[in-house]
Amino acid sequence: MPVRKSLLTRLLAVSVLVSVLSIAATAWLAAQTTSGAIRQEQGQVLADDARIYDRLLGLAAGTPNWRGADRTVRELSAETGRRIALTTQDREVIADSAAGEKGAAAGSRLPARASAVVDPLAVDSTLAAGRDDDTAIGLGAGRALGTGTGKGAGAVDRIDPRAVGPFRLPAEERARLRAMAEKFVGCAQDTGVSAKSVEGPSGRTYLETAGDSDEVIDYRCGAIALNEPTKTERKALEKVSELAGACMRRKGTKPVKLGLTMSRGGSPWLYAVSPPGGVSQPPREGGTKAPAPGGDVVASPAPSVTGPAAAADPVEALAANCVDSARREQLGPYVSSPALLFITSPDGSRPSESGFRLSGANTARLVGLAAAVLALTVAVTAFAATRLTRPLRALTTATQRMKTGEATEPVPARSAGEISQLAAAFNDMAAHRKALEEQRKAMVSDVAHELRTPLSNIRGWLEAAEDGVVATDPELVTSLLEEALLLQHIVNDLQDLAAADAGTLRLHREPACAADLAEQVVAAHQARADAAGVRLSARAEGDPWLTADPLRLRQAIGNLVSNAVRHTPAGGSVTVTSRVVSGRVAIEVADTGTGIAAADLPHVFDRFWRADKSRTRATGGSGLGLAIVRNLVQAHGGTVTARSLPGHGTTFTLDLPIT
């Protein structure tokens, strides 16, 4: 059995494989889950920080002096489970979510460094990066001046779009714009365009459409009228233009006239009507046309200038800086002053200082994955054990059925190894046992049949003599003696077979000449051969001597000669040849009889087997002669074979060792 196919090797391989896979799966899943949990927790922390910052930034952009900060801070703390505090630049507490529990002294235990500075006029671009500026409607400066707050421009002027200040519309203007927008929404739906009206922080209503349907609504439904600045917006525009002009005059530059238009999201945008370079550039994305405050349409693609430092013209950069400072000056009274924001754990420490802790959900997920790996390991082990023990259970069931005498089906042996060999051996044993059982039954039937005929003859003649039907003359005695001799012959043959089967067949070995033994057998059967008209002869090639039991060897040769004479028709011949072949003695008994069919040839040495299925005694014999020949030859350490050609005769060959 190769080592790689042995049961021990397979058990060790399965155990090692299951262990390695379970350990690797556990380690990989734990690493992946932990990494994912860490990313999730960190992402949640960053998301919470950004949400807190954006909420407070919106509060500061819409109200001066941090009105409502205390309530907002407590709400955010309850939502995120974090401690949130706002202080002035001088560390004077504005609002602290821990003040209710620890008093005013909580501010003194804040970290040395603030998490962020909340200033609606100087937005932290990192914390505000997740906000979609297209939908955060507020006042922006055109990209031509490098101070826009639209998408991509907020990083330039850093003014929160919710800081609208004097651009906030009164109720009357809001209602008017809202009514116009609803009318345009109906028109858009009639044209098959999905649209809805949305109100921004300044109170200005704009249309939100799916896809690139803005121009269709603008010109087919007249929705472009929504871009017309209101009275309040014009007034605020005049103020910022005045402040920007004063700034430019102080720096020795001619003031730039500012215009107001609406972005695609409805946000008021500033742009230079007559910029220093002499080109009107309303900041519409993608070069979309927009009306100037006076109603004139000026169109130009948005330039690539993104800030003062990027301006190719120093005068243009100066104008952009002045507009930016003018906007901050204009919005200052309407927004809260800059404040320091502190976001810490409930105990006052930062998350990085207190160490990383998995949330309950992530901890439960890790435990669940470990349990799943354990369950999978148990399942794989159980499956492997079932696969290994299934043949053993099949063998046990088959053995129990064999014990009770039931028919036993072959046990399947699907894989190589000891179990497969055991299953194959069991199947061979079961098949051999079945064959022996069938042979035993056939033998009992055959013995009964063979003994019944002479016994019936003897009984019949004796009963007839007893009744006086026949006289007890010498002829009757001779007939009864022949039947008794036949019985004795059958019994002797059965004894020989039983002794051979039990291994108690005794041989008296001595040097003998195979040619002499063959001649003795031929002489003993010569009379019967002559009576049957068969030529019987013996011949030798060389000097075939061997060590054997002469009596048993003559018995084996005699059985073959007797069968040959019996099955050879008159005029045929039987020849016994002795020779030495490859250091062994071969004795052949060849006849010219009827031969044996190829299908019957493998059964000629079976007990009580005869080609004549009718069991007639026309050809004589008990069916034990060839079986005795095989056992006698095997007892001498040799073999016997038969070859035949129907209609041409049969040859039996005894192959015996010399010593």
C-alpha positions as CSV (number, residue, x, y, z in Angstrom):
1,M,0.0,0.0,0.0
2,P,1.6,3.3,-1.0
3,V,2.0,5.7,1.9
4,R,0.0,8.4,0.1
5,K,-3.0,6.1,-0.2
6,S,-2.9,4.7,3.4
7,L,-5.8,5.4,5.8
8,L,-3.4,7.0,8.3
9,T,-2.0,9.4,5.7
10,R,-5.5,10.3,4.6
11,L,-6.6,10.9,8.2
12,L,-3.6,13.1,8.9
13,A,-4.1,14.9,5.6
14,V,-7.7,15.6,6.3
15,S,-6.9,16.7,9.9
16,V,-4.1,19.0,8.7
17,L,-6.2,20.4,5.8
18,V,-9.2,21.1,8.1
19,S,-7.0,22.7,10.7
20,V,-5.0,24.8,8.2
21,L,-8.2,25.9,6.4
22,S,-10.0,26.8,9.6
23,I,-7.1,28.7,11.0
24,A,-6.5,30.5,7.7
25,A,-10.2,31.3,7.3
26,T,-10.5,32.5,10.8
27,A,-7.4,34.7,10.5
28,W,-8.4,36.0,7.1
29,L,-12.0,36.7,8.1
30,A,-10.9,38.3,11.4
31,A,-8.4,40.5,9.6
32,Q,-10.9,41.5,6.9
33,T,-13.7,42.1,9.4
34,T,-11.5,44.0,11.8
35,S,-10.0,46.1,9.0
36,G,-13.5,46.7,7.7
37,A,-14.7,47.5,11.2
38,I,-11.8,49.9,11.8
39,R,-12.5,51.6,8.4
40,Q,-16.2,51.7,9.3
41,E,-15.6,53.1,12.7
42,Q,-13.0,55.6,11.4
43,G,-15.4,56.5,8.6
44,Q,-18.2,56.9,11.0
45,V,-16.0,59.2,13.2
46,L,-15.0,61.3,10.2
47,A,-18.6,61.4,9.0
48,D,-19.8,62.4,12.5
49,D,-17.0,65.1,12.6
50,A,-18.1,66.4,9.2
51,R,-21.7,66.3,10.1
52,I,-21.1,68.2,13.4
53,Y,-18.9,70.7,11.6
54,D,-21.5,71.3,8.8
55,R,-24.4,71.6,11.2
56,L,-22.6,74.2,13.3
57,L,-21.3,76.0,10.2
58,G,-24.9,76.2,8.9
59,L,-25.9,77.6,12.3
60,A,-23.1,80.2,12.2
61,A,-23.9,81.2,8.6
62,G,-27.6,81.9,9.3
63,T,-27.5,83.5,12.8
64,P,-25.2,86.1,14.5
65,N,-23.7,85.7,18.0
66,W,-24.2,81.9,18.0
67,R,-27.9,82.0,18.9
68,G,-29.2,78.5,19.5
69,A,-25.7,77.0,19.7
70,D,-26.3,75.3,23.1
71,R,-29.3,73.4,21.9
72,T,-27.7,72.4,18.6
73,V,-24.5,71.1,20.5
74,R,-26.6,69.0,22.8
75,E,-28.6,67.5,19.9
76,L,-25.5,66.6,18.0
77,S,-23.9,65.1,21.2
78,A,-27.0,62.9,21.7
79,E,-26.9,61.7,18.1
80,T,-23.2,60.9,17.9
81,G,-22.3,60.0,21.5
82,R,-19.4,62.5,21.5
83,R,-18.6,65.5,23.6
84,I,-18.9,68.7,21.6
85,A,-17.8,72.1,22.8
86,L,-17.6,75.6,21.2
87,T,-15.4,78.3,22.5
88,T,-14.2,81.7,21.4
89,Q,-10.7,82.3,20.2
90,D,-9.9,83.1,23.8
91,R,-11.2,79.8,25.1
92,E,-14.3,81.3,26.5
93,V,-17.1,78.6,26.4
94,I,-19.9,79.3,24.0
95,A,-21.6,75.9,24.3
96,D,-20.5,72.6,25.9
97,S,-22.5,69.4,25.8
98,A,-20.9,68.3,29.1
99,A,-21.7,71.5,30.9
100,G,-24.9,70.1,32.4
101,E,-23.1,67.3,34.0
102,K,-19.8,68.8,35.0
103,G,-20.5,72.5,35.2
104,A,-18.7,75.4,33.7
105,A,-15.4,73.8,34.6
106,A,-15.7,71.4,31.7
107,G,-14.2,73.9,29.3
108,S,-10.9,73.9,31.3
109,R,-10.4,70.3,30.6
110,L,-10.7,70.6,26.8
111,P,-7.8,69.4,24.7
112,A,-5.0,71.9,23.9
113,R,-5.7,71.8,20.2
114,A,-9.1,72.4,18.7
115,S,-10.7,69.9,16.2
116,A,-11.6,72.7,13.8
117,V,-12.4,76.4,13.5
118,V,-16.1,77.1,12.7
119,D,-16.1,80.2,10.5
120,P,-18.7,80.6,7.8
121,L,-16.5,83.1,6.0
122,A,-13.5,80.7,6.1
123,V,-14.7,77.2,5.5
124,D,-12.4,74.2,6.3
125,S,-12.3,72.6,2.8
126,T,-11.4,69.2,4.3
127,L,-14.3,68.9,6.6
128,A,-16.7,70.5,4.0
129,A,-15.4,68.3,1.1
130,G,-18.4,65.9,1.4
131,R,-21.0,68.6,0.9
132,D,-22.5,69.0,-2.6
133,D,-22.1,72.7,-3.4
134,D,-24.4,72.5,-6.4
135,T,-27.4,72.0,-4.0
136,A,-26.1,74.4,-1.2
137,I,-27.6,77.5,-2.5
138,G,-26.0,80.8,-1.5
139,L,-24.2,83.8,-2.8
140,G,-21.1,83.2,-4.8
141,A,-18.7,85.2,-6.9
142,G,-18.1,84.4,-10.5
143,R,-15.2,82.2,-11.6
144,A,-14.1,85.0,-13.8
145,L,-13.1,86.8,-10.5
146,G,-11.8,83.6,-8.9
147,T,-14.3,83.9,-6.0
148,G,-17.1,81.6,-6.9
149,T,-18.7,79.2,-4.4
150,G,-20.1,76.8,-7.0
151,K,-18.8,73.3,-7.4
152,G,-15.0,73.6,-7.5
153,A,-15.0,77.3,-6.5
154,G,-15.8,77.0,-2.8
155,A,-12.2,76.1,-2.2
156,V,-11.3,79.5,-3.5
157,D,-13.3,82.0,-1.5
158,R,-14.1,79.6,1.4
159,I,-17.4,81.4,2.1
160,D,-20.2,79.0,3.1
161,P,-23.0,79.2,0.5
162,R,-25.6,79.3,3.4
163,A,-24.2,82.7,4.4
164,V,-26.6,84.8,2.4
165,G,-26.8,87.9,4.6
166,P,-28.6,90.8,2.8
167,F,-29.4,88.5,-0.1
168,R,-32.1,86.7,2.0
169,L,-35.4,87.4,0.3
170,P,-38.4,88.7,2.2
171,A,-41.7,86.7,2.3
172,E,-43.3,88.7,-0.6
173,E,-40.5,88.0,-3.0
174,R,-40.3,84.3,-2.0
175,A,-44.0,83.9,-2.6
176,R,-43.7,85.5,-6.0
177,L,-40.8,83.3,-7.1
178,R,-42.5,80.2,-5.7
179,A,-45.7,80.9,-7.7
180,M,-43.6,81.4,-10.9
181,A,-41.7,78.2,-10.3
182,E,-44.9,76.1,-9.9
183,K,-46.2,77.5,-13.2
184,F,-43.0,76.4,-14.9
185,V,-43.1,73.0,-13.3
186,G,-46.5,72.4,-14.8
187,C,-45.2,73.5,-18.2
188,A,-42.2,71.2,-17.9
189,Q,-44.4,68.3,-17.1
190,D,-46.5,69.0,-20.2
191,T,-43.4,68.8,-22.3
192,G,-42.4,65.5,-20.8
193,V,-39.7,66.8,-18.5
194,S,-39.6,65.9,-14.9
195,A,-39.1,69.0,-12.7
196,K,-39.7,70.2,-9.2
197,S,-39.3,73.5,-7.4
198,V,-36.7,73.8,-4.6
199,E,-36.1,76.8,-2.3
200,G,-32.5,77.6,-1.3
201,P,-31.2,79.2,1.9
202,S,-31.7,82.7,0.6
203,G,-35.4,82.0,-0.1
204,R,-34.9,82.0,-3.9
205,T,-36.8,79.2,-5.7
206,Y,-35.2,77.3,-8.6
207,L,-36.1,74.4,-10.8
208,E,-34.5,71.0,-10.4
209,T,-34.6,68.8,-13.4
210,A,-33.3,65.3,-14.4
211,G,-30.6,65.3,-17.0
212,D,-29.7,68.2,-19.3
213,S,-33.2,69.7,-19.7
214,D,-32.5,73.2,-18.3
215,E,-32.4,75.0,-21.7
216,V,-35.6,73.3,-22.8
217,I,-37.5,74.6,-19.8
218,D,-35.7,78.0,-19.9
219,Y,-36.7,78.8,-23.5
220,R,-39.8,76.7,-24.1
221,C,-41.5,77.4,-20.8
222,G,-39.9,80.8,-20.1
223,A,-38.4,79.6,-16.9
224,I,-35.4,81.8,-17.6
225,A,-37.4,84.5,-15.9
226,L,-36.6,82.9,-12.6
227,N,-33.0,84.1,-13.1
228,E,-34.0,87.8,-12.9
229,P,-32.6,89.3,-9.7
230,T,-35.2,90.7,-7.2
231,K,-35.2,94.1,-5.6
232,T,-33.6,92.8,-2.5
233,E,-30.8,91.1,-4.5
234,R,-30.2,94.2,-6.5
235,K,-29.9,96.3,-3.4
236,A,-27.4,93.8,-1.9
237,L,-25.5,93.8,-5.2
238,E,-25.2,97.6,-5.1
239,K,-23.8,97.4,-1.6
240,V,-21.1,94.7,-2.4
241,S,-20.2,96.6,-5.6
242,E,-19.8,99.8,-3.6
243,L,-17.5,98.1,-1.1
244,A,-15.5,96.4,-3.9
245,G,-15.2,99.6,-5.7
246,A,-13.9,101.4,-2.6
247,C,-11.3,98.7,-2.2
248,M,-10.1,99.0,-5.7
249,R,-9.9,102.8,-5.6
250,R,-7.8,102.6,-2.4
251,K,-5.4,100.3,-4.3
252,G,-5.2,102.6,-7.3
253,T,-7.3,100.5,-9.7
254,K,-10.4,101.5,-11.6
255,P,-13.5,99.8,-10.0
256,V,-15.1,96.9,-11.8
257,K,-18.8,96.8,-12.4
258,L,-20.4,93.7,-11.0
259,G,-23.4,91.8,-12.3
260,L,-25.6,89.2,-10.7
261,T,-26.9,86.0,-12.4
262,M,-28.1,82.6,-11.2
263,S,-26.3,79.3,-11.2
264,R,-27.8,76.2,-12.5
265,G,-28.8,75.4,-9.0
266,G,-30.5,78.8,-8.5
267,S,-27.6,80.3,-6.5
268,P,-26.9,84.1,-7.1
269,W,-23.5,84.5,-8.6
270,L,-21.5,87.7,-9.0
271,Y,-19.6,88.4,-12.2
272,A,-17.7,91.2,-13.8
273,V,-19.8,93.1,-16.3
274,S,-16.7,94.9,-17.5
275,P,-13.7,93.1,-16.1
276,P,-10.2,94.6,-16.4
277,G,-9.5,92.5,-19.5
278,G,-12.5,94.0,-21.3
279,V,-14.5,90.7,-21.7
280,S,-17.9,90.1,-20.1
281,Q,-17.9,86.6,-18.6
282,P,-21.0,85.5,-16.6
283,P,-20.0,82.3,-14.7
284,R,-22.4,79.7,-16.1
285,E,-21.2,76.1,-16.1
286,G,-20.3,74.8,-19.5
287,G,-20.9,78.2,-21.2
288,T,-24.6,78.4,-20.6
289,K,-26.2,81.7,-21.5
290,A,-27.5,83.9,-18.6
291,P,-29.2,87.3,-18.5
292,A,-27.3,90.2,-17.2
293,P,-29.0,92.3,-14.6
294,G,-30.1,94.8,-17.2
295,G,-31.6,91.9,-19.4
296,D,-28.7,91.8,-21.9
297,V,-27.4,88.3,-22.5
298,V,-23.6,87.8,-22.4
299,A,-22.2,84.3,-23.1
300,S,-18.8,83.0,-22.7
301,P,-17.4,79.7,-21.4
302,A,-16.3,79.7,-17.8
303,P,-12.6,80.5,-17.8
304,S,-9.9,78.3,-16.2
305,V,-8.9,80.9,-13.6
306,T,-9.6,79.4,-10.1
307,G,-8.2,82.0,-7.7
308,P,-6.3,85.2,-7.4
309,A,-3.0,83.4,-7.6
310,A,-4.0,81.8,-10.8
311,A,-5.1,85.0,-12.5
312,A,-2.9,85.9,-15.5
313,D,-3.6,89.6,-15.1
314,P,-2.5,91.3,-11.8
315,V,-5.4,93.8,-12.1
316,E,-7.9,91.0,-12.4
317,A,-6.4,89.3,-9.4
318,L,-6.6,92.5,-7.4
319,A,-10.3,92.9,-8.5
320,A,-11.0,89.4,-7.3
321,N,-9.4,90.0,-3.9
322,C,-11.4,93.2,-3.5
323,V,-14.7,91.5,-4.4
324,D,-13.9,88.7,-1.9
325,S,-13.1,91.1,0.9
326,A,-16.2,93.1,0.1
327,R,-18.4,90.1,0.4
328,R,-16.8,89.2,3.8
329,E,-17.4,92.7,5.0
330,Q,-21.0,92.7,3.8
331,L,-21.7,89.3,5.4
332,G,-19.9,89.9,8.7
333,P,-22.9,91.4,10.6
334,Y,-25.1,88.6,9.6
335,V,-23.0,85.6,10.7
336,S,-21.5,84.4,13.9
337,S,-17.9,85.1,14.8
338,P,-15.3,82.4,14.4
339,A,-15.3,79.8,17.2
340,L,-13.1,76.9,18.2
341,L,-14.8,73.4,17.9
342,F,-13.7,70.6,20.2
343,I,-15.0,67.0,19.4
344,T,-13.8,64.5,22.0
345,S,-14.9,61.3,23.7
346,P,-17.4,61.5,26.6
347,D,-14.4,61.5,29.0
348,G,-12.8,64.4,27.3
349,S,-10.1,62.5,25.4
350,R,-9.7,62.3,21.7
351,P,-10.5,58.9,20.0
352,S,-6.8,58.4,19.2
353,E,-5.8,59.0,22.8
354,S,-8.4,56.6,24.3
355,G,-7.5,53.8,21.9
356,F,-9.7,52.2,19.2
357,R,-12.7,50.3,20.4
358,L,-15.0,48.2,18.3
359,S,-18.7,49.0,18.4
360,G,-21.1,46.4,19.7
361,A,-22.3,45.6,16.1
362,N,-18.8,45.0,14.9
363,T,-17.9,42.9,17.9
364,A,-21.1,40.8,17.3
365,R,-20.0,40.5,13.6
366,L,-16.6,39.2,14.6
367,V,-18.1,36.7,17.1
368,G,-20.6,35.6,14.4
369,L,-17.8,35.1,11.8
370,A,-15.8,33.0,14.3
371,A,-18.9,30.9,15.1
372,A,-19.5,30.5,11.3
373,V,-15.9,29.3,10.8
374,L,-16.3,26.9,13.7
375,A,-19.6,25.6,12.3
376,L,-18.0,25.2,8.9
377,T,-15.0,23.4,10.4
378,V,-17.3,21.0,12.2
379,A,-19.4,20.4,9.1
380,V,-16.3,19.7,6.9
381,T,-14.9,17.4,9.6
382,A,-18.2,15.6,9.9
383,F,-18.4,15.3,6.1
384,A,-14.8,13.9,5.9
385,A,-15.5,11.5,8.8
386,T,-18.7,10.3,7.1
387,R,-16.8,9.8,3.8
388,L,-14.2,7.8,5.6
389,T,-16.5,5.7,7.7
390,R,-19.2,5.1,5.1
391,P,-17.4,2.0,3.7
392,L,-16.9,0.7,7.2
393,R,-20.7,1.0,7.9
394,A,-21.4,-0.7,4.6
395,L,-19.0,-3.5,5.6
396,T,-20.7,-3.9,9.0
397,T,-24.2,-4.1,7.4
398,A,-23.0,-6.6,4.8
399,T,-21.4,-8.7,7.5
400,Q,-24.5,-8.8,9.6
401,R,-26.6,-9.8,6.6
402,M,-24.1,-12.5,5.8
403,K,-24.4,-13.8,9.3
404,T,-28.1,-14.1,9.0
405,G,-27.8,-15.9,5.7
406,E,-29.3,-13.0,3.6
407,A,-28.1,-12.2,0.1
408,T,-25.1,-9.8,0.3
409,E,-24.6,-7.1,-2.3
410,P,-21.0,-6.1,-3.1
411,V,-19.7,-3.3,-0.9
412,P,-18.7,-0.3,-3.1
413,A,-15.0,0.6,-2.9
414,R,-14.9,4.1,-4.4
415,S,-11.4,5.2,-3.3
416,A,-7.9,3.7,-2.9
417,G,-6.5,2.7,0.5
418,E,-6.9,0.2,3.3
419,I,-10.7,0.6,3.4
420,S,-10.9,0.0,-0.3
421,Q,-8.7,-3.1,0.0
422,L,-10.8,-4.3,2.9
423,A,-14.0,-3.8,0.9
424,A,-12.4,-5.6,-2.1
425,A,-11.3,-8.5,0.1
426,F,-14.7,-8.7,1.7
427,N,-16.4,-8.7,-1.7
428,D,-14.1,-11.5,-2.8
429,M,-14.8,-13.4,0.4
430,A,-18.5,-13.0,-0.1
431,A,-18.3,-14.1,-3.7
432,H,-16.2,-17.1,-2.8
433,R,-18.5,-18.0,0.1
434,K,-21.5,-17.7,-2.2
435,A,-19.7,-19.9,-4.7
436,L,-18.8,-22.5,-2.0
437,E,-22.3,-22.5,-0.7
438,E,-23.7,-23.1,-4.2
439,Q,-21.0,-25.8,-4.7
440,R,-21.9,-27.4,-1.4
441,K,-25.6,-27.5,-2.3
442,A,-24.7,-28.9,-5.8
443,M,-22.3,-31.5,-4.2
444,V,-24.9,-32.7,-1.7
445,S,-27.3,-33.1,-4.6
446,D,-24.8,-34.8,-6.8
447,V,-23.6,-37.2,-4.0
448,A,-27.1,-38.1,-3.3
449,H,-27.7,-38.7,-7.0
450,E,-24.5,-40.8,-7.4
451,L,-25.2,-42.9,-4.3
452,R,-28.9,-43.4,-5.0
453,T,-28.4,-45.3,-8.3
454,P,-26.2,-48.2,-7.0
455,L,-28.1,-48.4,-3.7
456,S,-31.4,-48.6,-5.6
457,N,-30.0,-51.4,-7.7
458,I,-28.7,-53.3,-4.7
459,R,-32.0,-52.9,-2.8
460,G,-34.1,-53.8,-5.8
461,W,-32.1,-57.1,-6.4
462,L,-32.1,-58.0,-2.7
463,E,-35.9,-57.4,-2.4
464,A,-36.5,-59.5,-5.5
465,A,-34.3,-62.3,-4.1
466,E,-36.1,-62.1,-0.7
467,D,-39.5,-62.4,-2.5
468,G,-38.3,-65.3,-4.5
469,V,-38.6,-63.5,-7.8
470,V,-35.0,-64.1,-8.8
471,A,-32.7,-66.8,-7.7
472,T,-29.6,-66.0,-5.7
473,D,-27.2,-67.4,-8.3
474,P,-23.6,-66.4,-8.9
475,E,-24.7,-63.9,-11.6
476,L,-26.8,-62.0,-9.1
477,V,-24.0,-61.9,-6.6
478,T,-21.6,-60.7,-9.3
479,S,-24.0,-57.8,-10.2
480,L,-24.5,-56.9,-6.6
481,L,-20.7,-56.9,-6.1
482,E,-20.2,-54.5,-9.1
483,E,-22.7,-52.1,-7.5
484,A,-21.0,-52.3,-4.2
485,L,-17.6,-51.7,-5.8
486,L,-19.1,-48.6,-7.5
487,L,-20.3,-47.3,-4.1
488,Q,-16.9,-48.0,-2.7
489,H,-15.3,-46.1,-5.6
490,I,-17.5,-43.1,-5.0
491,V,-16.8,-43.1,-1.3
492,N,-13.1,-43.4,-1.8
493,D,-13.1,-40.5,-4.3
494,L,-15.1,-38.4,-1.7
495,Q,-12.6,-39.3,1.0
496,D,-9.7,-38.3,-1.3
497,L,-11.3,-35.0,-2.0
498,A,-12.1,-34.4,1.7
499,A,-8.5,-35.2,2.6
500,A,-7.2,-32.8,0.0
501,D,-9.6,-30.1,1.1
502,A,-8.5,-30.6,4.7
503,G,-4.8,-30.7,3.8
504,T,-4.4,-34.2,5.3
505,L,-3.8,-36.0,2.0
506,R,-0.6,-37.9,2.7
507,L,2.0,-38.5,0.0
508,H,4.8,-41.0,0.1
509,R,7.3,-39.4,-2.1
510,E,10.1,-41.4,-3.8
511,P,12.1,-41.2,-7.0
512,A,10.0,-42.4,-9.9
513,C,10.2,-42.5,-13.6
514,A,7.2,-40.8,-15.3
515,A,7.6,-43.0,-18.4
516,D,7.3,-46.2,-16.3
517,L,4.2,-44.9,-14.5
518,A,2.6,-44.0,-17.8
519,E,3.3,-47.5,-19.2
520,Q,1.8,-49.1,-16.0
521,V,-1.4,-47.1,-16.4
522,V,-1.6,-47.9,-20.1
523,A,-1.2,-51.6,-19.3
524,A,-4.0,-51.4,-16.6
525,H,-6.5,-49.8,-19.1
526,Q,-5.4,-51.7,-22.2
527,A,-8.2,-54.3,-22.0
528,R,-10.9,-51.6,-21.6
529,A,-9.4,-49.7,-24.6
530,D,-9.3,-52.7,-26.7
531,A,-13.0,-53.5,-25.9
532,A,-13.9,-49.9,-26.9
533,G,-11.9,-50.1,-30.1
534,V,-9.5,-47.4,-29.0
535,R,-5.7,-47.5,-29.6
536,L,-4.0,-46.8,-26.3
537,S,-0.2,-46.1,-26.2
538,A,2.6,-44.5,-24.1
539,R,5.8,-42.9,-25.2
540,A,8.6,-41.0,-23.5
541,E,10.9,-38.1,-24.6
542,G,14.1,-38.2,-22.7
543,D,14.4,-39.5,-19.2
544,P,11.6,-37.9,-17.2
545,W,12.4,-38.7,-13.5
546,L,10.8,-36.9,-10.5
547,T,10.2,-37.3,-6.8
548,A,6.5,-38.2,-6.3
549,D,4.1,-40.6,-4.7
550,P,3.9,-43.3,-7.5
551,L,0.5,-44.6,-6.3
552,R,-1.2,-41.2,-6.3
553,L,0.4,-40.2,-9.5
554,R,-0.8,-43.4,-11.2
555,Q,-4.2,-42.6,-9.8
556,A,-4.2,-39.1,-11.4
557,I,-2.9,-40.5,-14.8
558,G,-5.4,-43.4,-14.6
559,N,-8.4,-41.0,-14.1
560,L,-7.3,-39.0,-17.2
561,V,-6.8,-42.2,-19.3
562,S,-10.2,-43.6,-18.2
563,N,-12.0,-40.4,-19.2
564,A,-10.1,-40.3,-22.5
565,V,-11.0,-43.9,-23.4
566,R,-14.6,-43.3,-22.4
567,H,-15.0,-40.2,-24.6
568,T,-13.1,-41.5,-27.7
569,P,-15.1,-43.3,-30.3
570,A,-14.0,-46.6,-31.8
571,G,-11.1,-46.2,-34.2
572,G,-9.7,-43.3,-32.2
573,S,-6.5,-43.2,-30.1
574,V,-5.3,-42.1,-26.7
575,T,-1.6,-41.3,-26.2
576,V,0.2,-40.7,-22.9
577,T,3.5,-38.7,-23.4
578,S,6.2,-38.0,-20.8
579,R,8.9,-35.4,-21.3
580,V,11.1,-32.9,-19.5
581,V,10.2,-29.2,-20.2
582,S,12.2,-26.3,-18.7
583,G,13.3,-28.3,-15.7
584,R,9.9,-29.8,-15.0
585,V,8.2,-33.0,-15.9
586,A,5.2,-32.8,-18.3
587,I,2.8,-35.7,-18.7
588,E,0.2,-35.3,-21.5
589,V,-2.9,-37.5,-22.1
590,A,-4.2,-36.7,-25.6
591,D,-7.2,-38.3,-27.3
592,T,-8.9,-37.9,-30.6
593,G,-12.4,-37.9,-29.1
594,T,-15.3,-35.6,-29.4
595,G,-13.6,-32.8,-27.5
596,I,-15.0,-30.2,-25.1
597,A,-16.8,-27.0,-25.9
598,A,-15.0,-23.8,-25.1
599,A,-17.8,-22.7,-22.7
600,D,-17.5,-26.0,-20.8
601,L,-13.7,-26.1,-20.6
602,P,-13.3,-23.9,-17.5
603,H,-15.6,-26.3,-15.5
604,V,-14.0,-29.7,-16.3
605,F,-12.2,-29.8,-13.0
606,D,-15.3,-28.9,-10.9
607,R,-16.8,-31.7,-8.7
608,F,-19.7,-33.7,-10.2
609,W,-19.5,-31.7,-13.4
610,R,-20.3,-33.5,-16.6
611,A,-20.9,-32.1,-20.0
612,D,-23.8,-34.5,-20.3
613,K,-26.5,-32.5,-18.4
614,S,-28.9,-35.4,-18.4
615,R,-26.6,-37.3,-16.0
616,T,-27.0,-40.5,-18.1
617,R,-24.6,-43.3,-17.2
618,A,-24.1,-44.2,-20.8
619,T,-20.6,-42.7,-20.6
620,G,-20.1,-43.7,-16.9
621,G,-18.1,-41.8,-14.3
622,S,-19.1,-40.0,-11.1
623,G,-18.0,-36.6,-12.0
624,L,-15.2,-36.6,-9.4
625,G,-12.3,-38.0,-11.4
626,L,-10.9,-34.7,-12.8
627,A,-11.5,-32.9,-9.5
628,I,-9.3,-35.6,-7.8
629,V,-6.7,-35.2,-10.5
630,R,-6.4,-31.5,-9.8
631,N,-6.1,-32.0,-6.0
632,L,-3.5,-34.8,-6.4
633,V,-1.4,-32.7,-8.8
634,Q,-1.7,-29.6,-6.6
635,A,-0.6,-31.8,-3.6
636,H,2.6,-32.6,-5.6
637,G,3.1,-28.8,-6.2
638,G,2.1,-29.0,-9.8
639,T,-0.7,-27.8,-12.1
640,V,-3.1,-29.5,-14.5
641,T,-4.5,-27.8,-17.7
642,A,-6.8,-28.8,-20.4
643,R,-7.1,-27.7,-24.0
644,S,-9.6,-29.0,-26.5
645,L,-10.9,-28.5,-30.0
646,P,-14.4,-29.9,-30.4
647,G,-14.4,-32.7,-32.9
648,H,-10.7,-33.1,-32.8
649,G,-9.9,-34.3,-29.3
650,T,-8.7,-33.1,-25.9
651,T,-5.3,-32.8,-24.2
652,F,-4.7,-32.8,-20.5
653,T,-1.2,-31.8,-19.3
654,L,0.2,-32.5,-15.8
655,D,3.1,-30.0,-15.0
656,L,5.1,-31.4,-12.1
657,P,8.3,-30.3,-10.4
658,I,11.2,-32.7,-10.6
659,T,11.9,-32.6,-6.8
